[in-house]
Amino acid sequence: MAKRKHYKSIEFDLDTRKLLEFYKDYRSAYRDIRGFMIKRGYVHRQGSVYNSKEKLLETDILVLVDELKDYFPWASTCIKAFDVANIGHQHSMLMQLQASDDEDFAI
């Protein structure tokens, strides 16, 4: 049976105190991760959340984690959480949010 591919959402949390052992400003680590993720086909959604541009296998995520560990020597001690989720159907509700009260909006 072929394995199914899914769009992936990756969310992480960094230990900002520990990062100060590697950076003068811990925010530089977030910028470095952003560059790393974008180069590997992810879109920055917000804060520490990235979504894949393409459907991926679970093994693709394992490769990404290994690359992350190799690229950032601090990753294993400074990343407090690293969660991956499959993205199902995603619908933007921005138009509804921005519509005035007297506009009709159909989904």
C-alpha positions in Angstrom: 0.0 0.0 0.0 1.4 3.4 -0.9 2.0 5.8 1.9 -0.1 9.0 1.8 1.4 12.4 1.5 -0.1 15.4 3.4 0.6 19.0 3.8 2.4 19.4 7.1 2.3 22.1 9.8 5.4 22.3 12.0 5.3 24.2 15.3 8.1 24.6 17.8 9.1 26.3 21.0 12.6 27.4 21.8 14.2 27.8 25.2 15.3 31.5 25.0 17.5 31.3 28.1 19.6 28.4 26.7 19.8 30.1 23.3 21.7 33.0 25.0 24.6 30.5 25.2 24.8 30.5 21.4 23.4 34.0 20.4 23.7 37.5 21.8 20.0 37.9 20.9 17.8 34.8 21.0 15.6 36.3 18.2 18.5 35.6 15.8 17.7 31.8 16.3 14.2 32.4 15.1 15.5 34.2 12.0 18.0 31.5 11.3 15.3 28.8 11.6 13.0 30.9 9.3 15.7 30.9 6.6 16.3 27.2 7.1 12.6 26.3 6.7 11.9 28.6 3.8 14.9 27.1 1.9 13.3 23.7 2.4 9.9 24.5 1.0 8.0 25.8 4.0 5.9 29.0 4.4 6.1 31.0 7.6 2.6 31.3 8.9 3.1 33.0 12.3 5.5 32.9 15.2 7.0 29.4 15.2 4.5 27.9 12.8 5.5 26.7 9.3 3.4 25.0 6.6 4.8 22.8 3.8 4.2 24.1 0.3 4.0 20.5 -0.9 2.5 17.3 0.3 5.1 15.2 2.3 5.6 11.8 3.7 6.3 11.3 7.4 9.8 10.2 6.4 10.3 13.6 4.8 9.8 15.1 8.3 12.4 12.7 9.8 14.9 13.9 7.2 14.1 17.5 8.0 14.6 16.9 11.7 18.0 15.3 11.0 19.0 18.2 8.8 17.9 20.6 11.6 20.0 18.8 14.2 23.1 18.9 11.9 22.6 22.5 10.8 22.0 23.9 14.3 24.3 22.4 17.0 22.0 23.9 19.7 18.8 22.3 18.4 18.8 19.3 20.6 19.2 21.3 23.8 17.3 24.5 22.9 14.2 23.3 21.2 11.6 22.5 23.9 8.8 21.3 21.6 8.6 20.3 18.0 5.2 19.2 16.8 4.1 18.1 13.4 0.5 17.8 12.2 -1.1 16.9 8.9 -3.1 19.7 7.4 -6.5 18.7 6.1 -8.7 20.9 4.1 -7.8 24.5 4.8 -10.1 27.4 4.1 -9.2 31.1 4.5 -11.9 33.0 6.3 -10.1 36.4 5.8 -12.8 37.7 3.3 -15.5 36.9 5.9 -13.6 38.6 8.6 -13.0 41.7 6.5 -16.5 41.9 5.0 -18.7 44.7 6.3 -21.9 43.8 8.2 -24.1 44.6 5.3 -22.3 42.4 2.8 -23.4 38.9 2.1 -20.7 36.3 2.0 -21.3 32.7 0.9 -18.9 29.9 1.7 
